[in-house]
Amino acid sequence: MKSLLPAALLLSALAAPTLAETTSAEPAPVAAQDQILSVTYVCPDSETLDAVFLNTAAGNSYAVLRLGEELLPMQVAISASGARYTAILPDDDRVFWTKGDTANLFAGPNGDETLLADCMAQN
């Protein structure tokens, strides 16, 4: 069973002041301490997507997305390029991809339904 503790930490981070801000959401290499990063993405349709990333000293990476009033906890997954996050809740099939300053959100068993595309990180 997956632990919800990292998600709980990220949920509280969305409501609290940001400890550090950056536009890169790539999974971090093992760090001396946990890192919390906040990024706001603006999509072509002017919709915004807020994301808080937690990169732990143990090398784990998590994200919580704010989609309107919904908070979506995610964990990093294997990716050939960029960072790929999958929903922590087992009945949620959404996938969040970041590469550089660009982010995309997909849904469906094969990630074939585009929910948000070409969203750009804001400084």
N, C-alpha and C positions, 0 to 999 in steps of 0.2 A: 504494500500500500504506500502511495506517495505521501510524503509529509507536506502538510499545508503551512508549516512554520515559515518557510521562505516567502510564501505568498502573503502571509499575515504581516511580515516585516515590510514587504513592498507596499501593501495596502496602506500601512501607516505612513510610509514615506511619501505617498501621493498626497496625503492630507497635511504633512508637516513641511516646513521650509526645506528646500533642497540643500544638501550638503555640498554637492559639486555639480557643475553643469558642463556638458559637452555636446557635440553633435555626432560623435561616433558611438555607435551602439554595438560594436564588434565585441564578442566575448573576450574578456581580459585574460592575459596570462596570469598564472598564480601570482598574487600580490602579497605584500607583507600584511595588508589589512583589507577588510571589506571595502568595496567602493560602491557608492550609490550615485547614479547619473540620471539626470532628468532631461528629456528631449521633447520638444514640441514639433510635430510634423504638420505641414500645411499641404493639403492635397489639391489637385487641379480644380476641383469643384468648390474650393475655399473651405472645405471641412477641415477641422483640426483634429489631430490625434495626439494625445499626451501619453508619453511612455516613461516609466521609471525602471531603470536597469540596476540590478544588484549583481555585482561580480564579487564572489567570496574569496577569502584568502585560501580556501581549500580548492579553488579552481572551478566552482560551480557558478553558473550564470542563470539569472531569472529576469523576467520582465513582467510588469503589470501595465496593461493598456487601459486608458480611460476612453471609452466609446460612449459619448453622451453621458448618461447617468450610470452606465455599467462599468464595473472594473473587471478586467479579464486577466487572471494570473497565468503566467506562461513560464516554461522552462526551456533552456537551450537544447537543441537537438543537433544531430550530425548534419553538417552542411559542407559541400565542396567549396563554396565561396560565400563570403558574407556571413551573416548570423541568421540562423533559423530558429524560431521559438514555436513550440507547440503548446496548446492549452493544457493546463494541469488537470482540469476536471475531465474525467474519462468520457463523458458524453458530449464533449465539445470538440469539434473537428477543425477549429480555426487554426491557421498557421500564419505567423508574422515573420516576414523576411526583411532584413536590413542589409544594405551594402553601401558603405560610405555614408553619404547624407540622404540616401533614398530608402524609403520603406514601402512595403506592400502587405496587404492583409488578404488572405484567401480563406475559403471554407470548402467543405465537401470532402469525401473520403480520399479523393486524389488531389485535393487542393485546386480543383478546376473552376471554382466559383470565385471571381474577383470581387472583393468587398470594397477595398480601397487600393488605388494604384498610383505609383509615381509621386508619393508624398515626400516632400523635401523638409529636412531638418532646418529649423530656424535658429539663428545665433542669438 
